[in-house]
Amino acid sequence: MLGIDNIMQRIHEIEERIGIASLRQRQRSDVEGTKEQEDVFQQKLFNMPKPETAKLSGSAADYQQIISEVSNQHGVPESLISAMIRAESNYNPKAVSAKGAVGLMQLMPETARSLGVRNIYDSYENIEGGTRYLKQLLDKFDGNLIHSLAAYNAGPGAVERYGGVPPYEETNRYIKNVLKYYLDYS
């Protein structure tokens, strides 16, 4: 069995091999890079290899262990996480939206990067990152689920600009779907 030092060394070697180690180091130190460095990081993050064994779609049961663990970790109900995954990707871990959102919880590459997600296609990392982001939004919007879901879909800036749910058809449809699925899973 490998010790933690050996595991961390192996992670570092892999990061160096795929070229994200220096960018991760920069991210950890909160130093802003150039636009070119950001683009390189996002391209590497977005182009990470997709897991070959991932199914094209699934169900809440397929990811229940991850959802349960992440729910306990962040204090977000399992049924809400499941509802968001269903609304975002219909449980397709390889989903990529027209706007570039990726994975089960449809994280944008820059959001994933800010959350420290290393492999946006990894189901655990995607669900954990998306749930952590939702929890941040719930905190930001004083627990208001509707505003938090709107911010997850349209961005927190849009919710702040409009003083609530922005008048975007997609965002309103998204909120309705998540709430419907949330009730279904509850």
SULMOHU-V269676 format. One record per residue. N is the residue number from 1. RES is the residue in three letters. PHI is phi in whole degrees, 0 to 359 (none if undefined). NEAR is the number of other ideal C-beta (glycine too) atoms within 8 Angstrom. D_LAST is the distance of its C-alpha to the last C-alpha in Angstrom with 1 decimal. Layout:
# SULMOHU-V269676
N|RES|PHI|NEAR|D_LAST / N|RES|PHI|NEAR|D_LAST
This chain:
# SULMOHU-V269676
1|MET|none|2|40.5 / 2|LEU|281|6|40.7 / 3|GLY|281|6|40.7 / 4|ILE|300|6|38.7 / 5|ASP|296|6|41.9 / 6|ASN|294|8|42.3 / 7|ILE|295|9|38.8 / 8|MET|297|8|39.1 / 9|GLN|298|8|42.5 / 10|ARG|296|9|41.1 / 11|ILE|299|8|38.3 / 12|HIS|299|9|41.0 / 13|GLU|297|8|43.2 / 14|ILE|295|8|40.5 / 15|GLU|300|11|39.8 / 16|GLU|296|8|43.6 / 17|ARG|296|6|43.9 / 18|ILE|268|8|41.4 / 19|GLY|84|9|42.7 / 20|ILE|251|11|39.9 / 21|ALA|301|9|41.2 / 22|SER|293|7|43.4 / 23|LEU|290|13|40.8 / 24|ARG|296|10|38.2 / 25|GLN|300|8|40.9 / 26|ARG|297|10|41.5 / 27|GLN|297|10|37.8 / 28|ARG|297|6|37.7 / 29|SER|271|6|40.7 / 30|ASP|57|5|39.2 / 31|VAL|264|5|42.3 / 32|GLU|287|3|42.0 / 33|GLY|262|8|43.5 / 34|THR|284|5|45.2 / 35|LYS|301|5|43.5 / 36|GLU|298|6|44.9 / 37|GLN|296|10|43.3 / 38|GLU|298|10|39.9 / 39|ASP|297|8|40.3 / 40|VAL|297|10|41.3 / 41|PHE|299|13|38.4 / 42|GLN|297|11|35.9 / 43|GLN|297|8|37.7 / 44|LYS|295|12|37.6 / 45|LEU|296|13|33.9 / 46|PHE|292|10|33.1 / 47|ASN|265|5|35.5 / 48|MET|303|10|34.3 / 49|PRO|298|4|34.3 / 50|LYS|281|7|31.2 / 51|PRO|297|9|30.3 / 52|GLU|293|4|32.0 / 53|THR|273|3|29.7 / 54|ALA|291|10|26.5 / 55|LYS|282|6|25.2 / 56|LEU|287|5|25.1 / 57|SER|203|6|21.4 / 58|GLY|201|9|18.7 / 59|SER|214|5|15.1 / 60|ALA|303|11|12.3 / 61|ALA|298|6|13.9 / 62|ASP|296|8|17.2 / 63|TYR|242|14|16.2 / 64|GLN|302|9|13.8 / 65|GLN|298|6|16.7 / 66|ILE|296|11|17.4 / 67|ILE|301|14|13.9 / 68|SER|298|9|13.6 / 69|GLU|297|8|17.1 / 70|VAL|292|14|16.8 / 71|SER|301|13|13.8 / 72|ASN|296|7|16.0 / 73|GLN|294|8|19.0 / 74|HIS|249|10|17.9 / 75|GLY|70|6|15.4 / 76|VAL|249|11|12.8 / 77|PRO|302|8|9.1 / 78|GLU|305|10|8.6 / 79|SER|295|9|5.6 / 80|LEU|287|13|8.2 / 81|ILE|299|16|11.0 / 82|SER|300|13|9.8 / 83|ALA|297|15|9.5 / 84|MET|293|15|12.9 / 85|ILE|298|16|14.4 / 86|ARG|297|12|13.8 / 87|ALA|290|9|15.2 / 88|GLU|285|12|17.9 / 89|SER|224|12|19.3 / 90|ASN|52|7|17.4 / 91|TYR|65|13|17.6 / 92|ASN|259|10|21.4 / 93|PRO|291|14|22.7 / 94|LYS|257|9|26.1 / 95|ALA|299|13|24.9 / 96|VAL|225|6|27.4 / 97|SER|280|8|27.2 / 98|ALA|299|3|30.3 / 99|LYS|270|5|30.2 / 100|GLY|99|9|30.1 / 101|ALA|289|11|26.5 / 102|VAL|230|15|25.8 / 103|GLY|84|15|23.3 / 104|LEU|302|15|19.6 / 105|MET|257|13|18.9 / 106|GLN|49|12|22.1 / 107|LEU|280|16|24.0 / 108|MET|286|10|27.4 / 109|PRO|306|12|30.2 / 110|GLU|290|8|31.4 / 111|THR|292|10|28.0 / 112|ALA|303|14|27.6 / 113|ARG|300|12|31.1 / 114|SER|294|6|30.5 / 115|LEU|270|10|27.6 / 116|GLY|80|7|29.9 / 117|VAL|289|14|28.2 / 118|ARG|274|8|31.0 / 119|ASN|233|7|29.8 / 120|ILE|297|14|27.5 / 121|TYR|272|14|27.0 / 122|ASP|288|10|25.9 / 123|SER|302|13|22.2 / 124|TYR|298|8|21.9 / 125|GLU|297|11|23.9 / 126|ASN|293|18|22.2 / 127|ILE|293|16|18.6 / 128|GLU|296|12|20.1 / 129|GLY|296|15|22.2 / 130|GLY|296|17|19.6 / 131|THR|291|15|17.2 / 132|ARG|298|10|20.3 / 133|TYR|297|12|21.3 / 134|LEU|300|15|18.1 / 135|LYS|300|11|18.6 / 136|GLN|299|8|22.2 / 137|LEU|292|13|21.3 / 138|LEU|299|12|18.9 / 139|ASP|295|8|22.0 / 140|LYS|298|9|24.4 / 141|PHE|257|12|22.7 / 142|ASP|51|5|22.2 / 143|GLY|80|7|18.4 / 144|ASN|285|8|18.3 / 145|LEU|296|8|15.3 / 146|ILE|299|9|17.0 / 147|HIS|295|12|20.2 / 148|SER|293|14|18.8 / 149|LEU|295|13|17.2 / 150|ALA|299|15|20.6 / 151|ALA|293|14|22.5 / 152|TYR|298|9|20.7 / 153|ASN|276|10|21.7 / 154|ALA|255|10|25.0 / 155|GLY|100|7|26.1 / 156|PRO|298|9|26.3 / 157|GLY|298|6|29.9 / 158|ALA|295|13|28.9 / 159|VAL|295|15|26.5 / 160|GLU|293|7|29.3 / 161|ARG|301|7|31.9 / 162|TYR|267|9|30.2 / 163|GLY|66|4|28.9 / 164|GLY|157|8|25.4 / 165|VAL|293|11|23.8 / 166|PRO|291|11|26.7 / 167|PRO|279|5|27.8 / 168|TYR|260|8|27.0 / 169|GLU|303|5|25.8 / 170|GLU|300|8|24.0 / 171|THR|294|13|22.2 / 172|ASN|295|10|21.1 / 173|ARG|295|8|19.9 / 174|TYR|301|11|18.0 / 175|ILE|300|13|16.2 / 176|LYS|301|8|15.3 / 177|ASN|296|10|14.1 / 178|VAL|299|13|11.9 / 179|LEU|295|10|10.4 / 180|LYS|298|9|10.0 / 181|TYR|294|13|8.4 / 182|TYR|301|12|6.0 / 183|LEU|294|7|5.1 / 184|ASP|301|7|5.7 / 185|TYR|276|11|3.8 / 186|SER|279|6|0.0
